[in-house]
Amino acid sequence: MALYEHTVMTRQDISAQQAEALNDTIKDLITQGGGSVAKIEYWGLRNLTYRVKKNRKAHYSLLAVDAPPAAMAEVERQLAINEDVLRWLTVRVDELDLELSPLLARRERERERERERGPREDADAEAAF
């Protein structure tokens, strides 16, 4: 089997739950094709550099996949049919990167800094008034 990184962009009009449901659908297609999904990361709603099919934003997801080429071909065929999908990119890789992507790692670091700082001092002053 081959190793892939698969990125999907979906319309801004759908909810985050619908984007997650699409990820589950992709995962089901891959497992039915004899493959497995090692990691699914939902990156959230992000701004686009330029309009894609009249959308300024898109929901992004990244999947780390171990599957036969026929299974990935079926996933891409299904994505081409789906009206909610704006773009997708499948890249064959030598090994899967199972660590957090740089985008999510940065968000996690920022959350840890916020926890270390504790409550803001100006928030206490606002509560006093």
ZAMARGU-4260 file (C-alpha; in steps of 0.2 Angstrom, whole numbers, plus 5000, padded with zeros to 4 digits):
<rodrens>
0) 5000/5000/5000 | 5005/5018/4997 | 5006/5032/5010 | 4997/5049/5006 | 4993/5066/5013
5) 4976/5071/5008 | 4970/5089/5010 | 4952/5094/5007 | 4944/5112/5006 | 4925/5113/5008
10) 4913/5127/5006 | 4911/5141/5019 | 4892/5138/5020 | 4893/5121/5028 | 4895/5119/5047
15) 4910/5112/5055 | 4900/5097/5060 | 4896/5094/5041 | 4915/5096/5037 | 4919/5083/5050
20) 4906/5071/5043 | 4914/5073/5026 | 4930/5068/5034 | 4921/5052/5041 | 4914/5048/5024
25) 4932/5049/5017 | 4938/5038/5031 | 4924/5025/5027 | 4928/5025/5009 | 4947/5022/5012
30) 4943/5008/5025 | 4931/5000/5012 | 4945/5000/4999 | 4957/4991/5011 | 4967/5006/5018
35) 4968/5015/5034 | 4968/5033/5040 | 4982/5036/5053 | 4977/5054/5057 | 4963/5067/5053
40) 4966/5085/5057 | 4952/5098/5055 | 4960/5115/5053 | 4944/5125/5054 | 4937/5139/5043
45) 4951/5149/5035 | 4953/5164/5023 | 4957/5160/5005 | 4970/5171/4996 | 4959/5172/4981
50) 4941/5167/4978 | 4938/5149/4973 | 4921/5145/4966 | 4914/5162/4973 | 4920/5158/4991
55) 4932/5169/5001 | 4934/5156/5015 | 4935/5137/5016 | 4935/5123/5029 | 4952/5114/5028
60) 4955/5096/5033 | 4971/5085/5032 | 4971/5066/5032 | 4986/5055/5034 | 4982/5039/5024
65) 4989/5022/5021 | 4979/5015/5006 | 4980/5006/4989 | 4980/5018/4974 | 4962/5012/4969
70) 4955/5017/4986 | 4962/5035/4984 | 4955/5035/4966 | 4938/5031/4973 | 4940/5045/4986
75) 4944/5058/4973 | 4930/5052/4962 | 4918/5054/4976 | 4925/5072/4980 | 4923/5077/4962
80) 4904/5073/4963 | 4902/5082/4980 | 4896/5100/4978 | 4902/5105/4995 | 4921/5101/4990
85) 4930/5116/4983 | 4947/5108/4980 | 4957/5093/4986 | 4975/5088/4985 | 4982/5071/4987
90) 5001/5069/4988 | 5011/5052/4989 | 5024/5053/5003 | 5038/5041/5009 | 5032/5041/5027
95) 5017/5048/5037 | 5020/5062/5048 | 5009/5058/5063 | 5014/5073/5074 | 5003/5089/5074
100) 5004/5100/5059 | 5013/5116/5061 | 4996/5125/5061 | 4989/5115/5075 | 5005/5115/5085
105) 5006/5134/5085 | 4988/5135/5091 | 4992/5122/5105 | 5007/5133/5110 | 4997/5148/5111
110) 4984/5139/5122 | 4998/5134/5134 | 5004/5151/5135 | 4987/5158/5140 | 4985/5144/5153
115) 5002/5149/5161 | 4998/5168/5161 | 4982/5165/5170 | 4968/5178/5170 | 4971/5195/5163
120) 4974/5209/5175 | 4963/5221/5165 | 4949/5209/5166 | 4949/5211/5185 | 4949/5230/5183
125) 4934/5229/5171 | 4925/5217/5183 | 4927/5230/5197 | 4917/5243/5188
</rodrens>
